[in-house]
Amino acid sequence: MTPEEYNSKDYLPRGYYPWPDLINPHAEQMGKDMDGWIDNDYTFLTEKQRETYKKMKLHMCTARMWPDLTYEQTIPCNRFMLQYVALDDQVENSSLEEIQQLRIRCVDILKGDQPKSDENALYQHMALIRDEFRAFMPDLWVERFIYYFYQSFRYGIELEYPYKIAQHPPSLTLFKTIREYSVLMRPYLILGEIESGLVLPEHIFEHVVVQKMISHMTLVVAWQNDIHSLPKEMAKGTEVFNLVFVLQQEYNLSLKDACDRAFCIHNEEMEKLLALHAEYREFGEYQEHVDKFVHYAGVGLQGVNSFYLETERYRHGGVGFAWPEAETKM
């Protein structure tokens, strides 16, 4: 199989997962909102980058992952979708110190600091996200969101850095550990608690079974992302943090064999999630809460898969990606 022959829908077609495939009824307005933010606020990006982000239609990822949100609830979720994606994309060529400072500043703002007037939209919107979430979510949930943002950044983006600089992936075992965080999905998954209206109490959220299910969910999305983003990453030529590339290195596999094995790993992760949820039913009065948490996370898994099949973000040749540019004023 040549790179040009690869098509991710051969592995993960629409409707692949056992949850409904839905779209938020406010999707059109969400698109207008996001385009406005890109045009009016994300001015640190070049004009070419802004046009590329608009073509990605990232609002449809929000609309597909959380179809039951009210319009008011979509605003910070949609704002965070753009903020986190742009942040991750545009630090690609930053130094580790710059990445760490960005993480520290974003977490400080989430915890209450106000952005300075000369700080760009990544910081200004982080403050808006914080205030909008606090308007309708309890402090317990907001603190959970902040911690998961920190965790994904600290143990994902930052731990990837030395391998990306060396352009050499870690072993498969270490890669799986880091990839669970570098896919940046943990803070997104708990947005399902907004939809359900059932925020898991801390003793249930921290339960080892719930945490293990979150781990499985996150890795399912990681392997899903690696399958769908492969055409863009093959075009870059220097990307190493993709399951397919790691499998090729570890086992000296062809592209086709590595893709097939990556798909098997994805399916095994999915089976573990479903089996664990089906077997452990010991949450008593909170069982309904846990079931709804898994359901809404599952709708999110289905939704992001459908988004991958629609967006221009991962097109062959990397032509749909907003690559970092020297002119970008981070």
Buried (B, 14 or more C-beta within 10 A) or exposed (E): BEEEEBEBEEBBEEEBBEBEBBEBBBBEBBBEBBBEBBEEBBEBBBEEBBEBBBBBBBBBBBBBBBBBBEEEBBBBBBBBBBBBBBBBBBBEEBEEEEBBEBBEBBBBBBEEBEBEEEBBBBBBBBBBBBEBBBEEBEEBBBEBBBBBBBBBBBBBBBBBBEBBEEEEBBEBEEBBBBBBBBBBBBBBBBBBBBBBEBBBEEEBBEBEBBEBBBBBBBBBBBBBBBBBBBBBBBBEEEBBBBBBBBBBBBEEBEBEBBBBBBBEBBBBBBEBBBEBBEEBEEBEEBEEBBBBBBBBBBBBBBBBBBBBBEBEBBBBEBEBBBBBEEEBEB
